Amino acid sequence: MTFFSQHGVEVSIRDVTRSKRDMQRMVEVSGQSLTPTFEFDEFVVADFSVEEFLDEIEQVPEMKRQLGFGDEEDWN
C-alpha cells in the first residue's frame, strides 16, 4: 500500500476473506486465490511483492504510463 500511495496510485482495497463476491471476482480475473491481486483494465498481477509488480509493469509500458509511474529510478 505504501508503494502505491507514494506513487499516487489510488487503489481500492477489498477484503476477499469477508466477501464471497470479491473472492469470486479475484479468482475470475487472476485464476488464483492469493493476495494481493492488482487489477487495472486488462492488467492483472496476482500474489506479488513490490519487486514482482515492478517487473510485470515494466513489460507493459502503456499501462505503466497510464498508471503514472515514472522512470525506474523514481520507484524507490
Helices and strands as residue ranges (DSSP letters): H 2-6, H 20-30, E 37-40, E 43-46, H 50-58, H 61-67, G 72-74
